[in-house]
Amino acid sequence: MKASRITQLLIGVAALATIAGCSTSGNTLPQATTRPSLTTNIDDYSYLIGPGDNLSIFVWRNPDVSGSFVVRPDGMITTSLVEDIPVSGKTPTALARDLEQELGKYIRDPIVTVSVTGFNGPFSEQVRVIGEASSPRSISYTEDMTLLDLMIRVGGLTEFANGDGAKLIRVVDGVQREYSVRLESLIKEGNIGDNVDILPGDILIIPEAWF
């Protein structure tokens, strides 16, 4: 078996506690709702731009300075008039207002609209799946994402997965918490009561079954 592999993954995740604070376990997540449930400000959720995102910037009546831009690894973009604009961690609306201020040095009363056409987001906006998923990877969080949505994105479980032994790691109020989730019950048995909300920054660990 690959017990050492899963052990290493668990050790790596546990290291997050040195940043997030003390870790607690044995908690139970509520069932999925129409809104994510374990945060006080999720109703105000807005997507944050991150490296690798594709941005469409439209400047009204100024097509020459409009266009599509990819956020560089340093979190910046360069337009035809303004170089090295920091964009990572900003909402599209906030970036539009910043661009209006910068472009106002060259254009009279610019009106800017920013749209994100390709999503990666900063790490704080991503959800990570490690272990025995068919396609373990980092995924950009989307509003109202649930555990079932997440598992569809990673292609479900491998044949070696212990789905009902999976753990969800989440930071709540600065404290790292560990929650048990039942993936096999949700995916293979269709028990929708095991579906729970996913939040930005969650880490899902799927261990290997012992045969």
N, C-alpha and C positions, 0 to 999 in steps of 0.2 A: 504494500500500500504506500501511498504518498503522504504518510502522516507528518513527516518532517516538513514537507512543503506547506501544509496547512498550518503547522505550528509556527513556521517562519512568518506566514501572513498574519497570524494572530498577534505575534510579537510586534510586527511592524505597525499594526493598527493600535495596539496598546500604547505604543510610543507617543501617539497623539495626545495622550493624557497629560504629558509634560507641558503641553501648550494649553490644552482645554481645561485642565484642572483635574480634580478627582473623578474617578470613574465609578459608576454604579451599575448593577445588573439586576436581573430578575424582574424587570418591569414588564408591563403588558401594554401593548399599543391598542388604542381604540380602533374599531372598524373604520374602513374608508368612508369619508363623507364627501359632500360636494365641494368642500374647502379643506385644505390641509389643517390638521387639528392641534399640533403641538407647538404653536407659535402665536404670539399675541398680535403680530402685525402683518400676518400673511395676506390679509385682505388688501393691504397696500402694496402687494408684491409687484415689482417692476423688474424687467430683465436688465441685467448689467452686462455691458459690452466687455468682451475679453479678447486676448490674442487669437488670431486665426479667424475671427468673425469677418464676414463680408458686409460692408456698409454701403448703402445707397444714399448719397447726399444730393439733395435737390435744392438749388438756390433759385428762387423764383425770378424769372426774367434774366437769368444769368447762366445759360447752358454751358458756357465755357468753363465755369468753375464748378459745375455739377459733375457727378460721375459715380463710379463704383470704386471702392477702396477696400483693401484687406488690412486688418489690424496687424501690425508687425509684432514679433515676439516681445519687443520692449514696450508694447501697449500703446504705440503711437501710429499715426498716419501722416501722410504728407499730401496736401492738395496743391493745385496750381498756384495759389496765392500764399498759403501758409504752410510752413515746414514744421515737422515734428510737433504735431498737436497730440497731447496726451488724451487718450480716449478710454483706456481700460478702466473698468469699475464705474463708469458713468452710465446713466440711462440714456436711451436715444434722445429723449426730450431735453435732458440736461446738456448733452453734447450739441444739440441744435442751437440752444441758447448761447453756449460758449462760442460756437462758430459764428453766430450772428455778431457777437462782440468783436471777434477777431477780424471778420470780413468787413465790418463797419469801418475799418481803417482804410479800406480800398474801395468799397461799394457803398452807395448811399442807401440806408435803411434796408439791409438785406433781410430776406425772409427765408429761413432754412428749415427743411424737413429732413430728418434722418430715419431711415428704415434699416433694420437688420435682415439681410436676405440669406445669410448662412450663419448658423449658430454654433459656437463653441463655448463662449462665456469664460469668465475667470474660474479658478478652482472652486471658489466658494459657491458657484452656481451649478457645479457638476455633481452628479451622483455616480459613485464608483461601485462596480460589481466585480468581486474577485472570487476565485475558487472554481467550483464545478458548475459554471454556467456554460452554455454552448459557445458563447462569444463574450467572455468577460472583458469589460472595458469601462471607460468613463463616458458618461452620457450627459448632455446638457439637460438641466432641469426644465420641465415645462409645467405651466400652471395647472394645478389640480391633478398632478401625476399620482398614480397609485402603484402599489406593489405589482399588481397584475400588468399594468402598462410597462413597468420596468422590465419584467421578465419577458414580455413579448419583444422588447427592444433587444434583449441579449439572447434571444432564441431559445429560451427555456432552460431546462436542466440537462446535464449529461447523464448517461446511464449509470455513472458511478456516484452521483450526487446523493447526499443525505439532506434532502430538501427540507424536511421537518426539523432538522437540527441547525438550520441557518440562523444567523444573528444579524441584526441591524444595529449599526453603531451611529449614534446621533449626539450632537452637542446641544444641550438644552440649558439655557441660562448660564453658559460658561462651564457646564459640567458634562463630561462625556458619559453617556448612558448606553447600555447594551440591552437590546430587546430581542426576545425569541420570536421568530416568524415561521409559519408552517407553509412552505412552498409546495410540497407534494400535495398536501390537502387542498391547497388553492388551485393548483394547475391540473393535477391528475384526477382529483375527486370532485372538482368544481365547487368546493365549499367557499362561497363568496364571503362568508363570515370571517375568513382568514385574510381577506384583502384589507390593506391598511394604507394610509396616506404616506407618500414619500415627500421629503423636504429637501431643499438645496443643501448640499454638503453631506448627505447620508452616505454611509458605506455599508454595502450588503456583502456578508461573508458566507459562502456556501461550502460547507465541508464535504469531504469524501466519505462515503459510507464504508463501514467496516463489514467485510463479508466473512 
